[in-house]
């Protein structure tokens, strides 16, 4: 397996490196440590910002030593320019199996790149992107699943990653059906309410079946997995479930099903990248 770990050379960005070391076995895993430095600027006094450059290099060396010490095979590369552009371009060049970068959520929690940079990488990279908001090992995962190709790839990736400790997985197949029914509906509205209730029950049962089948596939791969089918917006339900279970990671496909078959919305991954306090893994086929 080949992992691209992106860093901006700041101490707060070390969450990505720590996440890799704490969560994955090093055997057979190669890590490309990409250091992205801002374009060089001269200081108002006419200096060349050597001190900042020195601190940057020292931090990158420390991150490489951390990965080396954990047993990973490491290659280090240096780029200058806009972080998101450089990370995506480098990923296109080397074709990693996974990109990992540290990032802050909208409320300022976490560390590393801004949500805008992380969101741009997750949106444009053609490989899975793990946005690490803390250095803790991944022991519990909420997996958003709706049978779309991207969510199916997410399931396969979770089953195949070289985990140090196999995580527990909560499969979340959220569904939405119109407005909730209210008691006391009568007259001409009764037929319409009955139809909505029938749709609600049908969608709930379908979501439960999808979640349970996905959980069974993960159990067959050796992971402890349980299906959940909450009613509501997918991104919100995944965040609620992650909070209830103290999950370390939310995993979601980049694009879900659309139209009447929709469980995960197309914008779900974008919303989670920006708002979730938990680390997020966005997967595309």
N, C-alpha and C positions, 0 to 999 in steps of 0.2 A: 504494500500500500504506500502511496505517496501523498504526503500532506504538505500543503503550502501554508505556512504560518507567517502572517503579516504583522509587522511592528513599526511603530513610529518612533522607536528609540526612547520612549518615556517610561519611567518606572511604573506608571499607572497602567501601561499597556501590557505588563507582564502576565495579565490574567490569561491570555491566549496560550502562552508557553506553559504556565502552570496547569491549565486545563488539559493540555495534551499529556503532560507528564503524569498527572494524577488519574487520568481516565483510560489511557490506551497502553497496551503492551508494546514494547519497543521491537520485538522480534519481527523482522521482515518489514518494518515501517521506516521509510525514508522521509525526512523532514527538510523542506526547503525553507529556510528562514529568510524572508524578504524584508529588508529594512528600507522604508520609504522616507527619505529626507525631504523637507520642503526645499524648493528652489533657493539657491544661495542668494542672500541679500546682504548688502553692505550696511553696516551700522551708520547712524547719523554722524558719528565721529570719524567715519572713514575706515573703521576696522573691517576685518573679514570674518567675524563671528567664529574665530578659532575655538573659543571656549565652548560654544554651543556644539560645534562639530565634534570636539573631543568627548563631551558628555554623551553625545549620540553614539559614537563608536564604542565607548566603554559599556554602555547599556546593551548594545547589540552583542558584544563579546560575552557579556554576562549571561544573556539569554541563550547563546549558543552553548556555553559551558553547562548551563542548567539542563539543556536537552541532551548533551553529550553524557552528562553524569547519570541521566535516567536511562541511558543505553540506546538512544536513537542514533541512526546515521544521519548526520546533518550537513547540509550545504548552505553557505551564506551568500546572499546577493544583495547589492545595494543599488537603489534607484533614486532619482530625484524627480520631483514633480507632484502633481495632484495625487493624493493617496489612492482614491478609488480607481482612477484611470490606470495607475501603475499596477495596482493589484490585479485588476481584471486583465490587463495586457499580459502580465507575467503568467497568469493562470492559463491564458490562451497559448502561450509559448510552450509551457512544460506539461500541460494536461494532467494536473493532480487529481486524485480521487476525492479530495476534500480541501476546502480553504477554511482556515481558522483565523479569526481576528478578534481582539478585544474591543468592546464598545459600551458606551453609556446608553441607558434608556432615557426616555423623555423627562423623567423626574430627577435625572442626574445620578441615579444609582449605577453601579458598575464602573468600569474603567476602560480607558483606551480611546479609540476613534469615536467621533460623534455619530449619532444615529443616522445622520444624512449620508456619511461616508459608508457606514455599514449597509444601509438600505440600498445605496447605489451598487455596491459590490454584489449583494444578494440578488438584485434585480437583473444585473447584466452578466455576471459570471455564468458560464455554461456548465458549472459543476456545483455540487452541494457546498453550501457556505454555513459554517458554524460561527455564530456570534456569541462570544464568551463575555458574560457580564460579571463573572466572579471566578476565582481560581479553584473552586471546590470540585472534587471528582464527581462524575456523573453516575449517580446510583439509582435515580428514578426519572422516568421519561413520560411525558404526555405526547402521544402520537395522534395527530389529526389525520383521519382516514375517511375517504369517500369513494373508493374504488377507481379514482381517476389515475391515469398513468403516473403522474408525479407523486401522488400519495402512495401508490403501490411501490414506486422506487424508494420512497422514504422508508417504507416498511422493510424492504429488502436490505437497505443500507443499515438500519438499526440492527437487523439480525446478523449482519456480516462484519460489523466493525470489531476490531480486536480489543474488546473491553478487558480492563484489568479485573473488574468484578462485573459479571453480567447484571445489567440494571433491571429493575422492575418497570414494566411498561403498562400504562393506562391508555388504551385505544379510545379515542374520542370521536364519535360520529355524530356531530351536532346537526340538528335539523330545524327548519323554520316553516311554519304553516300559518299564514295570515294573522289575524287578530285572535287573541284568546277569547273563548266563549264566556259569556257572562250569564249568571242565573237569571231566570225570569223572562227569557226571550219567548215571545208569543206571536201569533198572527202570521202575517206574510213572511216575517223574518225567520220563522221556525224552520222552514225548508232549507233556507240558506245556511242557517246555523248548523242544522243536521249534516249538511254537506261538508261544512268546515270541520265538524267533529269527526266525520268519516275520514277526511283527508288527514287530520291530525293523527288519528289512530293508525292509519295505513303508513304514514311517514315515520311514526315512532317505531312501529314493528319492523319496517325496512331498515331503519338506522340501527336498531338493536341487532338485527341479523348481520348487517355489514360489520359492526364493531366486534361481535362475537366470532365471526369467521376470521377476521384479521387477527384477533387475539389467539385463536387456535393455531394459526400459522406461526405466530411468534413462539408459542409454547412448543410447537414441533421443532423449532430451531434452538430450543434450550433456554428460552427466556421465560420469566414469570410474567404473564400478561393477563389483563382483565379488560373486557369491553364496557364502554359507557356510551349512552345515547341521550345526552341532555337536549332539551328544547331551547333554542335561542341562537343568537348570532355566534358563528363558529369561533371567531377570535376571542370573544368575551367568555364563552363557555370553556375554552381551553385554558384561559388565564385563571378562571375560577377553579377549575379542576386542578391546575398546577399548584395553586395556593392551598387548596384543601389537602393535597397529598405531599406538600413540601417538595415538589418535583424540582430536579436540577436542570431540566432541559425540556423545551417544547419543540417538537419536530413536526414540520408541515410541508406539504408539496407546494411548489411555487404556483401552480395553477390547478384549481379544482374543477369539478363538473359544473355545467351551466344549465340554464333553463329549468324545466320542472324536475330534473334529476339532481339539482344542486344541493349539496350538503355544505361543502367548503366553498366560500366565495373567492373570486379571483383576487380580491384585495386582502384576503386574510393574512397571507404571509407579509405583505407590506405593513399591515397594522401591527402585527406581532413584533416585527423588527423594530418598530418605533416605540411601542408602548409597553411591551412585556418587561417585567422586572427580571424574569428568568432568562437564562441563556436560550438562544433560539437556533435551530438548525433548519435551513430552507433547502429543499431538495427539488431538483428538476431532472427530467429524463434527458 
